[in-house]
């Protein structure tokens, strides 16, 4: 007969990181109480990476993409605030669950981590409503376009691609849109990766063909 599976074998491996040591220690302390969670120092395949941040800036988005796409982990984001235009960016990074910092009790964190480990989504009710609204808006904007992706292009991506099509380089686009050059690069990287486009020219051709610009 096979050996029985112990409780330890069933625990979910979780790696916690944060923008400051107090936040990290707080999250670790909350999760340590749960018998179904095993804390790890590093994230990787099969683990859940929990990030505690004030807001999803470009550095956070880059980290999330690396966690999901390169490290093969599932991501949970604990965040203090999030603007309307940042929500789709976070979701498109592959984040499985989002928790407001003000609601990050031990029970809430554990629920999000376990949901992420199963491949389920877990969003606060207010964010879920905003996401449905945004996706609905984008879907209505792409209705009737053959081959249009489910989420379409975000307004920020359209703005960047429109300027690329006019021949502007990264610095000029950043100046026109009041973005950093890093933001422009991340927008281009995000949309080309998501839509499996080879380069800027391919991205512009896609946008023209689908009627975005």
C-alpha positions in Angstrom: 0.0 0.0 0.0 1.3 3.5 -0.7 2.4 5.5 2.3 -0.2 7.9 3.7 0.2 11.6 2.7 1.1 13.7 5.7 -0.3 17.1 6.4 3.1 18.6 5.7 3.1 17.2 2.1 -0.2 18.9 1.4 0.9 22.4 2.6 1.1 25.2 0.1 4.6 26.7 -0.3 4.5 30.5 -0.1 7.2 33.1 -0.5 6.5 36.6 0.9 8.1 39.8 -0.3 7.3 43.4 0.5 8.5 47.0 -0.1 9.5 47.3 3.6 10.5 44.8 6.3 7.7 45.6 8.6 5.1 44.7 6.0 6.9 41.5 5.2 7.2 40.4 8.8 3.5 41.2 9.3 2.4 39.0 6.4 4.7 36.2 7.4 3.4 36.3 10.9 -0.2 36.1 9.6 0.5 33.2 7.3 2.6 31.3 9.8 -0.5 30.5 11.8 -2.2 28.5 9.0 -1.5 24.8 9.1 -1.9 24.5 5.3 0.8 26.9 4.5 4.6 26.4 4.4 6.7 29.5 4.2 9.6 29.6 1.8 12.4 32.1 1.2 12.2 32.1 -2.6 9.3 31.7 -5.1 9.5 29.2 -8.0 7.4 26.6 -9.8 4.6 25.3 -7.6 4.8 28.1 -5.1 2.6 31.1 -4.4 4.4 34.4 -4.3 2.7 37.0 -2.1 3.7 40.6 -2.7 2.8 43.4 -0.3 3.0 46.8 -1.9 1.6 50.3 -1.6 0.5 50.6 -5.3 1.2 48.6 -8.5 3.8 50.8 -10.1 6.0 49.7 -13.0 8.5 48.0 -10.8 5.8 46.0 -9.2 4.3 45.0 -12.5 7.7 43.9 -13.8 8.2 41.8 -10.7 4.7 40.2 -11.1 5.4 39.3 -14.8 8.7 37.7 -13.8 7.1 35.7 -11.0 4.4 34.3 -13.2 6.1 34.0 -16.6 9.7 33.3 -15.7 9.6 31.7 -12.2 6.4 29.7 -12.9 4.8 30.7 -9.6 1.3 32.0 -8.8 1.1 35.6 -7.6 -1.0 37.2 -4.9 -0.8 41.0 -4.6 -1.6 42.8 -1.3 -1.9 46.5 -2.3 -2.9 49.7 -0.5 -4.4 51.4 -3.5 -5.0 50.9 -7.2 -6.1 53.3 -9.9 -8.7 52.4 -12.5 -6.2 52.1 -15.3 -3.9 49.9 -13.3 -6.4 47.1 -12.7 -6.2 45.5 -16.1 -2.4 45.8 -16.1 -2.2 43.8 -12.8 -4.6 41.2 -14.1 -2.8 40.9 -17.4 0.4 40.2 -15.5 -1.2 36.9 -14.4 -2.0 37.9 -10.8 -4.3 35.2 -9.3 -5.6 37.2 -6.3 -5.7 40.7 -5.0 -6.2 41.7 -1.4 -6.5 45.3 0.0 -4.0 46.0 2.7 -6.7 47.3 4.9 -8.4 43.9 4.7 -5.3 41.7 5.0 -6.2 39.7 8.1 -4.7 36.2 8.6 -7.9 34.6 7.3 -8.1 36.8 4.3 -4.5 36.3 3.3 -4.8 32.5 3.7 -7.9 32.4 1.6 -6.2 34.3 -1.2 -3.1 32.2 -1.1 -5.0 28.9 -1.1 -7.3 30.1 -4.0 -4.2 31.1 -6.0 -2.6 27.7 -5.3 -5.6 26.0 -6.9 -5.5 28.3 -9.9 -8.7 30.2 -8.8 -9.1 33.9 -8.9 -9.9 36.0 -5.8 -10.7 39.7 -6.1 -12.3 42.1 -3.6 -15.9 42.7 -4.6 -15.3 46.3 -5.5 -12.4 45.4 -7.8 -14.4 42.6 -9.4 -17.1 45.1 -10.4 -14.5 47.5 -11.8 -12.9 44.7 -13.8 -16.2 43.5 -15.2 -17.0 47.1 -16.3 -13.5 47.5 -18.0 -13.7 44.2 -19.8 -17.2 44.9 -20.9 -16.2 48.3 -22.3 -13.2 46.8 -24.2 -15.4 43.9 -25.4 -18.0 46.4 -26.8 -15.1 48.2 -28.5 -13.9 45.1 -30.2 -17.2 43.5 -31.1 -17.3 42.5 -34.8 -13.5 42.6 -35.2 -12.5 39.1 -36.5 -9.7 37.7 -34.4 -9.7 40.5 -31.8 -8.3 39.4 -28.5 -10.8 38.9 -25.6 -9.4 42.0 -23.7 -8.5 44.0 -26.8 -5.9 46.8 -26.3 -6.0 49.1 -23.3 -6.3 52.9 -24.0 -2.7 53.3 -22.8 -1.5 50.7 -25.3 -3.5 52.4 -28.1 -1.9 55.8 -27.2 1.6 54.3 -27.4 1.0 52.4 -30.6 -0.5 55.5 -32.3 2.7 57.4 -31.6 4.9 54.4 -32.7 3.0 54.4 -36.0 3.9 58.1 -36.4 7.6 57.2 -36.2 8.4 58.5 -32.7 11.0 56.8 -30.6 10.7 55.7 -26.9 11.9 59.0 -25.5 9.6 61.1 -27.7 6.6 58.9 -26.9 7.4 59.2 -23.2 7.5 63.0 -23.5 4.2 63.2 -25.5 2.3 61.1 -22.9 4.1 62.3 -19.8 5.3 58.7 -19.1 8.8 57.5 -18.2 10.7 55.7 -20.9 10.5 52.6 -18.7 6.7 52.8 -18.7 6.7 53.0 -22.5 9.0 50.0 -22.8 6.8 48.0 -20.3 3.6 48.9 -22.3 5.2 47.6 -25.5 6.6 44.5 -23.8 3.3 43.7 -22.2 1.2 44.0 -25.3 3.6 42.2 -27.6 4.0 39.3 -25.1 0.2 39.0 -24.5 -0.7 39.1 -28.1 2.3 37.1 -29.4 3.5 39.9 -31.6 7.2 39.9 -32.8 8.1 43.5 -32.5 6.9 47.1 -32.7 6.1 47.0 -36.4 4.1 43.8 -36.0 2.2 45.5 -33.1 1.4 48.6 -35.2 0.3 46.3 -38.1 -2.0 44.4 -35.7 -3.5 47.7 -34.3 -4.1 49.0 -37.8 -5.7 45.8 -39.0 -8.0 45.6 -36.0 -9.0 49.3 -36.3 -7.5 50.6 -33.1 -5.5 53.3 -34.9 
